[in-house]
Amino acid sequence: MKKAPLLVIFLTVFIDLLGFGIVLPLLPRYAEQFQASNTTIGLLMASFSAMQFVFAPIWGRVSDRVGRRPILMLGLAGSVVFYAMFGLATQLESLVWLFVSRIGAGICGATIPTAQAYIADSTTPEKRGQGMALIGAAFGMGFTFGPLLGAIWVSADPAAAPTGMPGFVAAAICAVSLLMAIFVLPESLRPGARAPQRHWFDVDSLRVALATPTLGPLLAIVFVATFAFANFEGTLARLTKGAFGYGDRDNFILYAYIGLTLTLGQGLLVRRLMPRLGEVRLVWIGTTTLLLGLAGIGLAAQNQAAGIAIAAMPMAALGFSALSPSLQSLISRRSDPRKQGGILGVNQSVSAVARILGPFFGNVVYDVGTHHAMPYWTGAALMGLGFVFAAGIGRRPADWTEGPRAVAPE
């Protein structure tokens, strides 16, 4: 493993995600302040993930032809432009420009798979897992330190007017990452390297996955868990203002709190527990914890009790932290090795679609019922459905074996 390029790619992704962490907690608040309807806010929140879903395979294919470095630099340059546009949109109080900034940022932020391909180019198969873990670490740190940095530039007053400074700061941070990529990041793609197949949604692989015992329930849990958590993330900033009266600064600190919980959950707790408990038990634990966390947030919203929410939010984050790596591991272990790439691609596509639909749904139903609790009650109900799907994954982490059942008997 070449450590210097991997350190640079880690710093590049981390700095880029700092910008994302600065903007995300403000987005639904600003849209609401600009008098957007719930459906419009839902579309705004979904637009970033939708663009990533569409453009990630496009950037991947282009990077297979022209190299990883140019695509990473193009994405960073675009992020500079569109984060600055976000700052300008908040100054103008323009929903149109807010949409343009998020759509553009989604297109430019769809280069994470290209960064993963860069790591694959730069590592041996034995060290690839460690290299890919750098992307996860960059995500966690970006979502933790981005909101903390954003808190410096906003007011603690809930009635304060929107400020464009966080967007401009995010643009400046991405500019630093761009300069790093220009002057320090080498090209990783070797001449003649075989390009992997890239799809938006591989129907044949989906058919194979659903025909494999236990993979169908695993993919169903991936969808409901990601949908429920994205539903929570996409409405949280509105809830903290509408139900708890938090200003932008307190809201940023809360997002950092959740980001830190996710980082510690996946980086320390789950990594230590998985060898002892196994993936199947962690799926059950994660499903239970996420359900209880979302139900607690729904209860907090119903009673406008910020203390209950602060206690419940890390439960939701830890539940999702336990589910994500456990489900990915089980899907990989229970797949035919000859078709594993396509099945893992289906898993990514299912997760991407859930990240698009979750925030949209949550914002559409945000005002249904009383005190904005509906998104969280719905998320908890979906995790109850997750229990039904979990019953189909068996008690032991059976690996792939040849034969008519395709998976070893439980």
C-alpha positions, 0 to 999 in steps of 0.5 A, spaced: 500 500 500 502 506 497 501 510 504 503 517 501 497 517 495 492 514 500 494 520 505 492 525 500 486 522 498 484 521 505 485 528 506 482 530 499 475 527 501 475 529 508 476 536 506 471 536 501 466 532 506 467 538 511 464 542 506 458 538 506 457 537 513 457 545 514 452 546 509 447 540 510 444 542 517 442 549 514 439 547 508 432 545 510 432 551 515 433 556 510 428 553 505 423 553 510 425 560 511 424 562 504 417 559 504 418 553 501 412 548 501 414 541 505 414 537 498 419 543 495 423 542 501 423 534 500 425 535 493 431 539 495 433 534 500 433 529 495 436 532 489 443 531 492 442 524 493 439 523 486 444 527 482 449 522 486 445 516 484 445 518 476 452 521 476 456 516 480 457 511 474 458 516 469 464 519 473 466 512 474 466 510 467 469 517 465 475 516 470 476 509 467 478 512 460 481 519 463 484 517 470 482 518 477 485 525 478 482 529 473 475 527 475 477 528 482 479 535 481 473 536 476 469 534 482 472 539 487 472 545 482 465 544 482 464 543 489 467 550 490 463 553 485 456 550 488 458 551 495 459 559 494 452 559 490 449 556 496 452 562 500 449 567 495 442 563 494 442 564 502 443 572 501 438 572 496 433 568 499 432 564 492 429 557 492 431 557 485 438 558 486 438 554 492 436 548 488 441 549 483 447 549 488 444 543 491 443 539 484 450 542 482 453 539 489 450 533 488 453 532 481 460 534 483 460 530 490 458 524 486 466 522 485 466 518 492 466 512 488 472 515 483 476 516 490 474 508 492 477 506 485 483 510 486 484 506 493 483 500 489 488 502 484 493 504 489 492 497 494 493 490 494 487 486 494 490 484 502 490 491 504 484 494 500 479 493 506 484 497 510 484 502 504 477 503 503 476 504 511 479 511 510 473 513 506 469 511 512 473 515 516 473 521 512 466 521 512 465 520 519 470 526 521 467 530 516 460 529 519 463 531 526 468 537 524 464 540 519 458 542 523 463 544 529 466 549 524 460 551 521 457 553 528 463 558 528 459 562 523 452 562 525 448 565 530 445 562 536 439 566 536 433 562 533 430 568 529 436 570 526 436 572 519 440 566 514 447 568 513 451 566 507 458 565 510 457 557 512 457 556 504 462 561 503 467 557 508 465 551 505 467 553 498 474 556 501 475 549 504 473 545 498 478 550 494 484 548 499 482 540 497 482 542 490 489 545 491 492 539 494 489 535 489 492 539 483 499 539 487 500 533 491 495 527 488 498 523 483 494 519 478 493 512 480 490 509 474 495 504 470 495 504 463 491 498 460 488 496 467 481 493 466 475 497 468 470 494 472 462 494 469 458 500 472 451 500 472 445 505 475 441 499 477 443 492 474 437 488 473 440 481 472 444 482 478 438 484 482 434 478 479 440 473 482 440 477 489 433 475 490 433 468 487 439 467 493 436 465 499 437 470 505 439 475 500 432 478 499 431 479 506 438 483 507 437 487 501 430 489 504 433 491 511 438 495 507 432 499 504 428 500 510 434 502 515 437 507 510 430 510 508 428 511 516 435 514 517 435 518 511 428 520 513 431 522 520 437 526 518 433 530 512 428 533 517 432 533 524 434 541 522 427 543 522 425 539 528 430 542 532 428 549 530 420 548 530 419 543 536 425 545 541 427 552 539 434 551 537 438 556 533 443 555 528 449 554 532 445 549 537 443 545 531 450 545 528 453 542 535 447 537 535 449 534 528 456 534 530 454 530 536 450 525 532 456 525 527 461 523 533 456 518 535 456 515 528 464 515 527 465 512 534 460 507 533 463 504 527 470 505 528 470 503 535 464 499 538 462 495 532 469 493 529 470 490 536 463 487 537 463 484 530 468 478 531 465 476 538 457 477 536 457 476 529 453 479 523 447 476 525 446 478 532 449 485 530 443 486 525 438 484 530 441 489 535 442 494 530 434 494 528 432 494 535 436 500 537 435 504 531 427 502 532 428 505 539 432 511 537 427 513 532 421 512 537 424 516 542 425 522 537 418 521 535 416 521 543 420 527 544 417 531 538 410 529 540 412 532 547 417 537 545 422 535 550 429 536 547 432 532 553 428 525 550 431 527 543 438 528 545 438 521 549 434 518 543 439 520 537 445 517 539 441 510 540 438 511 532 446 513 530 448 507 534 443 502 531 445 505 524 452 504 525 451 497 527 446 495 521 451 498 515 457 494 516 453 488 518 449 487 512 454 489 507 458 483 510 453 478 510 451 480 503 458 479 501 459 472 505 452 470 502 453 471 495 456 467 489 463 469 489 463 469 481 457 474 481 459 478 488 461 485 484 454 485 481 450 483 488 454 489 492 452 494 486 445 492 487 446 493 495 449 500 493 443 502 489 438 500 494 441 504 499 442 510 494 434 509 492 433 509 500 437 516 501 433 519 495 426 517 498 427 518 505 428 525 506 423 527 501 418 522 504 420 525 511 419 532 509 412 531 505 409 528 512 413 533 516 406 537 518 402 531 518 399 530 525 401 534 531 408 537 533 412 534 527 413 527 530 410 523 524 417 522 520 420 518 526 414 514 528 414 512 520 421 510 521 420 506 527 414 502 524 419 501 518 424 498 523 418 494 526 418 491 519 425 490 519 424 485 524 420 481 520 425 481 514 430 479 519 427 473 521 429 471 514 436 471 515 437 465 519 441 465 526 448 464 524 452 467 518 452 462 513 457 463 507 456 461 500 456 454 498 455 451 491 449 447 491 441 448 490 440 452 496 446 456 495 447 458 502 449 453 507 443 450 511 442 454 518 
